[in-house]
Amino acid sequence: MNSTNKNNMIMIRQHLLFYCLVFCLFACNEQVKEQGVNEIKVAIRNSELKTSELFTAAIPIRLETKEESLLRDISKAYLSENYLFIKSGHALFLFDRKGAFIRKIEKQGSGPTEYNRLSDFDINERNKEIYILDKGLQKILVYGFDGEYKRENTIGIEAVKILNLDDNTNYTYSGNEESSNNRHKINIYSGSEINHYFNPIDERKKGYLHVNSSQNFYCNENGDILFFEAFNDTIYNLSEQMLSPKYVINYEKGAPDSFFDRSFANIMEFFMEYNKQGYTNSTYNVFENGENVYFSCFHGGVKYFNSYQKATDICFSYNRINDDILFEELEVPFSDDFFEFWTNRNSEIIYFITAEWAKDNIDKIRDSEFRKVVAELEEDSNPIAVFCSQK
């Protein structure tokens, strides 16, 4: 074969290889689309979001303050048809939707109808039942809305989060804490029996990466469930039979998977190196509607709120949220540790502002009645709950 023919053959092989690569990439992209996985590209930018862009309405609710109703913190909140449930410490507080205190459920102890720790809770509105998860005792205890004990199930694993789906189905999340009787992050129960389990605990992370987020499940009014967790840039669809990626978040400064191959002595050493590299820490506080997906992350020690528009395939990030519904363009304390958007299954959003913060900004309140309410508060009064309707 002469040199000309040889060069032609090489060029033909190169073209064939190129077209094969293009075909493979096209096929992979089509497969991703068919599987319903969407890539969300996030460019972290400092900007502000107005509450009027998120909500159609925001109603401030003064929570009654008395000795037995005083909240020391808020580690979870759920708004039902008639009640607002708030976890504070190892107690559960019930207020009605106008803020009146109803009761406090505090069953901490070592008795047969008590829990040792209130690790998490969820609500079954149809049966008017409260499902309380006790990580240490490895149990799910069920109480009525009246606070009376009803029953319990021993689940036999150390879980940190619970989602109640129906009368006999509970989802639990264990994070990266592996134990002798559990090697998966998510377990699904019928009573005390495990039906399905998903996501094996990562061998690389189980020794140090024990980070508990305030929320790991989002369930909408149609019963669709999203699962998400810290230091994981994938948001999943979750059902009783399957856990499948729905959104994959691509940050400009995301941590490569190879970073977790490194050996860390403890969580502090991990955080120091993670922050040193300037990686974005995700994924937190996820919720969605027909038009948008919302989620939070941390970058450079700053909390960001992200809004992904499904129709345009564009994601916007914000480090400030301004309330222009209740206040005159006032920045809410979004960056504070206590600030969280809590969702229920009817797409309502709840967040809280402290009485002290509201009093400091009383001159910027739009509504005169709300201004009178704030004026009557003490600085150590219970926080104000803000009930919002998504756009």
C-alpha positions as CSV (number, residue, x, y, z in Angstrom):
1,M,0.0,0.0,0.0
2,N,1.4,3.4,-1.0
3,S,1.6,6.3,1.4
4,T,-1.3,8.1,-0.2
5,N,-3.7,5.1,0.2
6,K,-2.4,4.6,3.7
7,N,-3.1,8.2,4.7
8,N,-6.6,7.9,3.2
9,M,-7.3,4.8,5.3
10,I,-6.2,6.7,8.4
11,M,-8.5,9.6,7.6
12,I,-11.4,7.2,7.0
13,R,-10.8,5.5,10.3
14,Q,-10.6,8.9,12.1
15,H,-13.9,10.0,10.5
16,L,-15.6,6.7,11.4
17,L,-14.4,7.1,15.0
18,F,-15.6,10.7,15.2
19,Y,-19.1,9.7,14.0
20,C,-19.2,6.8,16.4
21,L,-18.4,9.1,19.3
22,V,-21.0,11.6,18.1
23,F,-23.6,8.9,17.9
24,C,-22.7,7.5,21.3
25,L,-23.0,11.0,22.9
26,F,-26.3,11.6,21.2
27,A,-27.6,8.3,22.3
28,C,-26.5,8.9,25.9
29,N,-28.1,12.3,25.9
30,E,-31.4,10.9,24.5
31,Q,-31.3,8.1,27.1
32,V,-30.8,10.6,29.9
33,K,-33.8,12.6,28.6
34,E,-35.9,9.4,28.3
35,Q,-35.1,8.5,31.9
36,G,-36.3,12.0,33.0
37,V,-33.0,13.2,34.4
38,N,-32.5,16.9,34.0
39,E,-29.1,18.7,34.4
40,I,-29.3,21.9,36.4
41,K,-26.3,24.2,35.7
42,V,-25.7,26.6,38.6
43,A,-23.5,29.6,38.4
44,I,-23.3,31.0,41.9
45,R,-23.9,34.8,41.8
46,N,-24.7,37.4,44.5
47,S,-28.2,38.7,43.9
48,E,-31.5,39.3,45.6
49,L,-34.9,37.6,45.3
50,K,-38.2,39.2,46.3
51,T,-40.8,37.1,48.2
52,S,-43.4,38.3,45.7
53,E,-41.6,36.3,43.1
54,L,-42.0,33.2,45.2
55,F,-45.4,33.6,46.9
56,T,-48.9,34.9,46.0
57,A,-49.6,35.6,49.6
58,A,-47.8,35.7,53.0
59,I,-49.8,35.7,56.2
60,P,-48.0,36.5,59.5
61,I,-49.3,34.4,62.5
62,R,-48.4,35.4,66.1
63,L,-47.7,32.2,68.1
64,E,-49.1,32.4,71.6
65,T,-46.4,32.7,74.2
66,K,-46.9,31.2,77.6
67,E,-44.7,29.2,79.9
68,E,-45.8,25.8,78.5
69,S,-45.7,26.9,74.9
70,L,-42.3,28.7,74.8
71,L,-40.2,27.5,71.9
72,R,-36.4,27.3,72.5
73,D,-35.7,26.4,68.9
74,I,-37.4,25.1,65.8
75,S,-35.9,22.0,64.2
76,K,-39.0,21.0,62.2
77,A,-42.4,22.5,61.4
78,Y,-45.4,21.0,59.6
79,L,-48.6,22.9,58.7
80,S,-51.7,20.6,58.6
81,E,-55.3,21.4,57.8
82,N,-56.0,22.6,61.3
83,Y,-52.7,22.7,63.2
84,L,-49.1,23.9,63.1
85,F,-46.8,21.2,64.5
86,I,-43.3,22.4,65.7
87,K,-40.5,20.2,67.0
88,S,-38.5,22.0,69.7
89,G,-36.0,20.0,71.6
90,H,-37.6,16.6,72.4
91,A,-41.1,18.0,72.5
92,L,-43.8,18.6,69.9
93,F,-45.9,21.8,70.1
94,L,-49.3,22.1,68.5
95,F,-50.8,25.5,67.6
96,D,-53.9,26.2,65.6
97,R,-53.7,28.0,62.3
98,K,-54.4,31.3,64.1
99,G,-51.5,30.8,66.5
100,A,-53.4,29.7,69.6
101,F,-51.5,27.2,71.7
102,I,-53.2,23.8,71.8
103,R,-50.9,21.4,73.6
104,K,-47.4,20.1,74.1
105,I,-46.6,16.5,73.5
106,E,-43.6,15.5,75.6
107,K,-43.3,11.8,76.2
108,Q,-39.6,11.6,76.9
109,G,-38.7,8.8,79.2
110,S,-38.0,5.1,79.5
111,G,-41.6,3.8,79.9
112,P,-43.4,1.5,77.4
113,T,-45.3,4.4,75.8
114,E,-42.4,6.9,75.8
115,Y,-39.5,7.8,73.5
116,N,-36.0,8.4,74.5
117,R,-35.3,11.0,71.8
118,L,-37.6,12.8,69.4
119,S,-35.3,12.4,66.4
120,D,-37.9,13.3,63.8
121,F,-41.7,13.3,63.2
122,D,-44.3,13.2,60.4
123,I,-48.0,13.6,60.2
124,N,-50.8,11.4,58.9
125,E,-53.7,13.9,58.6
126,R,-56.3,11.4,57.5
127,N,-55.9,9.4,60.7
128,K,-55.0,12.4,62.8
129,E,-51.8,10.6,63.9
130,I,-48.2,11.7,64.7
131,Y,-45.3,9.4,63.8
132,I,-42.4,10.0,66.0
133,L,-39.0,8.5,65.2
134,D,-36.6,7.5,68.0
135,K,-33.1,6.9,66.6
136,G,-31.7,5.4,69.8
137,L,-34.5,3.1,70.6
138,Q,-34.9,2.2,66.9
139,K,-38.6,2.7,67.0
140,I,-41.5,4.5,65.4
141,L,-44.1,5.5,68.0
142,V,-47.6,6.7,67.0
143,Y,-49.6,9.2,68.9
144,G,-53.0,10.8,68.2
145,F,-53.3,14.6,67.7
146,D,-54.6,14.6,71.3
147,G,-51.2,13.4,72.5
148,E,-52.4,9.9,73.5
149,Y,-50.1,6.9,72.7
150,K,-51.6,4.5,70.2
151,R,-48.9,2.0,69.1
152,E,-45.3,1.5,68.1
153,N,-43.1,-0.4,65.7
154,T,-39.5,-1.5,66.3
155,I,-37.6,-0.9,63.1
156,G,-34.2,-2.2,64.3
157,I,-32.0,0.5,62.7
158,E,-30.7,3.9,63.6
159,A,-32.6,6.2,61.4
160,V,-32.6,10.0,61.6
161,K,-35.5,11.0,59.3
162,I,-39.0,9.7,58.7
163,L,-41.7,10.2,56.0
164,N,-45.1,8.6,56.5
165,L,-46.8,7.6,53.3
166,D,-50.0,5.9,54.5
167,D,-51.3,3.9,57.4
168,N,-48.8,1.1,57.1
169,T,-45.9,2.6,55.1
170,N,-42.9,4.6,56.4
171,Y,-39.7,5.8,54.8
172,T,-36.6,6.3,56.9
173,Y,-33.3,7.8,56.2
174,S,-30.1,6.9,58.0
175,G,-27.5,9.0,56.3
176,N,-24.0,7.6,56.2
177,E,-24.2,5.9,59.7
178,E,-23.8,2.2,59.0
179,S,-24.7,-0.3,61.7
180,S,-24.6,-4.1,61.9
181,N,-28.2,-4.4,60.8
182,N,-28.3,-1.6,58.3
183,R,-26.2,-0.8,55.3
184,H,-28.6,1.4,53.3
185,K,-29.5,5.1,53.5
186,I,-33.2,4.6,52.8
187,N,-35.4,1.8,54.1
188,I,-39.2,1.4,53.5
189,Y,-41.3,-0.3,56.1
190,S,-44.7,-2.0,56.4
191,G,-45.1,-2.0,60.1
192,S,-41.8,-3.4,61.4
193,E,-40.9,-5.2,58.2
194,I,-38.5,-3.8,55.6
195,N,-40.1,-4.0,52.1
196,H,-37.4,-2.2,50.1
197,Y,-34.1,-0.4,50.7
198,F,-32.1,1.9,48.5
199,N,-28.6,3.6,48.2
200,P,-25.9,1.5,50.0
201,I,-24.0,3.6,52.5
202,D,-20.8,4.8,50.9
203,E,-17.8,2.9,52.3
204,R,-15.7,6.0,51.9
205,K,-18.0,8.3,53.8
206,K,-19.3,6.1,56.7
207,G,-16.4,6.8,58.9
208,Y,-16.6,10.6,59.1
209,L,-19.4,12.2,57.0
210,H,-22.2,12.2,59.5
211,V,-24.1,15.4,58.6
212,N,-27.8,15.6,59.4
213,S,-29.9,18.1,57.4
214,S,-33.1,19.5,58.7
215,Q,-35.0,17.9,55.7
216,N,-34.3,15.0,53.3
217,F,-37.8,14.4,51.8
218,Y,-40.2,16.5,49.9
219,C,-43.7,15.2,49.3
220,N,-46.2,17.1,47.2
221,E,-50.0,17.1,47.0
222,N,-49.9,14.3,44.3
223,G,-47.9,12.0,46.6
224,D,-44.7,12.5,44.5
225,I,-41.6,12.2,46.7
226,L,-38.2,13.8,46.2
227,F,-35.2,12.7,48.2
228,F,-32.0,14.8,48.7
229,E,-29.1,15.0,51.1
230,A,-26.0,17.0,52.1
231,F,-22.9,16.6,49.9
232,N,-24.9,15.0,47.1
233,D,-25.7,17.0,44.0
234,T,-28.4,14.6,42.8
235,I,-32.1,15.0,43.6
236,Y,-34.0,11.7,43.3
237,N,-37.5,10.5,42.6
238,L,-38.5,8.1,45.3
239,S,-41.2,5.5,45.3
240,E,-41.8,2.2,47.1
241,Q,-40.2,0.3,44.2
242,M,-37.5,2.7,42.9
243,L,-35.0,5.4,43.6
244,S,-34.1,7.2,40.4
245,P,-32.2,10.5,39.6
246,K,-34.5,13.3,38.6
247,Y,-32.2,16.3,38.7
248,V,-28.4,16.4,38.6
249,I,-26.9,19.7,39.8
250,N,-23.8,20.9,38.1
251,Y,-22.0,23.6,40.0
252,E,-19.2,25.7,38.6
253,K,-17.2,24.7,41.7
254,G,-18.6,21.3,42.5
255,A,-16.6,18.7,44.4
256,P,-15.4,15.9,42.1
257,D,-16.3,12.4,43.2
258,S,-12.6,11.6,43.6
259,F,-12.4,14.1,46.5
260,F,-14.3,11.5,48.7
261,D,-11.6,8.9,47.9
262,R,-9.4,10.7,50.3
263,S,-9.0,9.6,53.9
264,F,-10.3,12.0,56.6
265,A,-9.8,11.4,60.3
266,N,-13.1,13.2,61.2
267,I,-15.8,15.6,60.0
268,M,-13.8,18.7,61.0
269,E,-10.8,17.6,58.9
270,F,-13.2,17.0,56.0
271,F,-14.9,20.4,56.3
272,M,-11.5,22.2,56.5
273,E,-10.2,20.6,53.3
274,Y,-13.6,20.9,51.6
275,N,-13.8,24.6,52.3
276,K,-10.2,25.1,51.5
277,Q,-10.9,23.9,48.0
278,G,-13.8,26.3,47.7
279,Y,-16.3,23.6,46.7
280,T,-20.1,24.2,46.8
281,N,-21.9,22.3,49.5
282,S,-25.3,21.0,48.4
283,T,-28.2,19.9,48.5
284,Y,-30.7,21.4,51.1
285,N,-34.3,22.5,51.4
286,V,-35.7,21.2,48.1
287,F,-39.2,21.8,46.9
288,E,-40.8,22.3,43.5
289,N,-44.0,23.2,41.6
290,G,-44.9,22.8,38.0
291,E,-42.7,25.6,36.8
292,N,-39.7,25.7,39.2
293,V,-37.4,23.6,41.4
294,Y,-36.0,25.4,44.5
295,F,-33.0,24.3,46.6
296,S,-30.3,25.8,48.8
297,C,-26.6,25.3,49.0
298,F,-23.5,26.8,50.6
299,H,-20.6,28.4,48.9
300,G,-17.7,30.1,50.6
301,G,-19.6,29.9,53.9
302,V,-22.5,31.8,52.4
303,K,-26.0,30.2,52.0
304,Y,-27.6,30.5,48.5
305,F,-31.1,29.9,47.4
306,N,-31.5,28.6,43.9
307,S,-34.5,28.7,41.5
308,Y,-34.4,26.5,38.4
309,Q,-36.9,27.4,35.7
310,K,-38.0,24.2,34.0
311,A,-39.3,25.9,30.8
312,T,-36.1,27.9,30.1
313,D,-33.6,25.5,31.6
314,I,-32.1,28.4,33.5
315,C,-31.1,28.4,37.2
316,F,-30.8,31.6,39.2
317,S,-29.0,31.9,42.5
318,Y,-29.6,34.4,45.3
319,N,-27.7,35.2,48.6
320,R,-30.4,37.6,49.7
321,I,-34.2,37.3,50.0
322,N,-36.2,40.6,50.4
323,D,-39.7,40.5,51.8
324,D,-41.7,43.0,49.8
325,I,-45.1,41.5,50.8
326,L,-45.1,42.1,54.6
327,F,-42.4,44.7,54.7
328,E,-41.0,47.5,52.6
329,E,-38.3,45.7,50.7
330,L,-36.7,44.3,53.9
331,E,-34.0,41.6,53.7
332,V,-35.1,38.5,55.8
333,P,-32.5,36.7,57.8
334,F,-32.1,34.0,55.2
335,S,-28.4,33.3,56.1
336,D,-29.2,32.6,59.7
337,D,-29.0,28.9,60.8
338,F,-32.6,28.9,62.1
339,F,-34.1,30.2,58.8
340,E,-35.7,27.4,56.7
341,F,-38.6,27.0,54.3
342,W,-40.9,24.2,55.7
343,T,-43.3,22.6,53.3
344,N,-46.4,20.6,53.6
345,R,-48.2,18.3,51.1
346,N,-50.5,21.1,49.9
347,S,-47.6,23.2,48.6
348,E,-47.8,25.7,51.5
349,I,-44.6,27.1,52.8
350,I,-43.9,28.2,56.4
351,Y,-41.0,30.2,57.6
352,F,-40.3,32.0,60.9
353,I,-39.0,35.4,62.0
354,T,-38.0,36.1,65.5
355,A,-40.0,38.6,67.6
356,E,-36.8,40.6,68.2
357,W,-36.1,40.9,64.5
358,A,-39.7,41.9,63.8
359,K,-39.6,44.6,66.5
360,D,-36.3,46.0,65.2
361,N,-37.9,46.5,61.8
362,I,-41.4,47.5,62.9
363,D,-41.3,50.8,61.0
364,K,-40.9,48.9,57.7
365,I,-44.1,46.8,58.2
366,R,-46.7,47.5,55.5
367,D,-49.9,46.4,57.3
368,S,-51.1,48.5,60.3
369,E,-52.7,45.5,62.0
370,F,-49.5,43.5,61.7
371,R,-47.6,46.5,63.1
372,K,-49.9,46.5,66.2
373,V,-49.3,42.8,66.8
374,V,-45.5,43.2,66.6
375,A,-45.6,46.3,68.9
376,E,-47.3,44.1,71.6
377,L,-44.5,41.4,71.5
378,E,-41.7,41.0,73.9
379,E,-38.2,40.4,72.4
380,D,-38.2,36.9,73.9
381,S,-41.8,36.1,72.7
382,N,-42.3,33.1,70.4
383,P,-41.4,33.7,66.8
384,I,-43.9,34.8,64.1
385,A,-44.9,32.1,61.7
386,V,-45.4,33.2,58.1
387,F,-47.8,31.0,56.1
388,C,-47.2,31.3,52.3
389,S,-48.8,30.1,49.1
390,Q,-46.5,29.2,46.3
391,K,-47.0,30.9,42.9
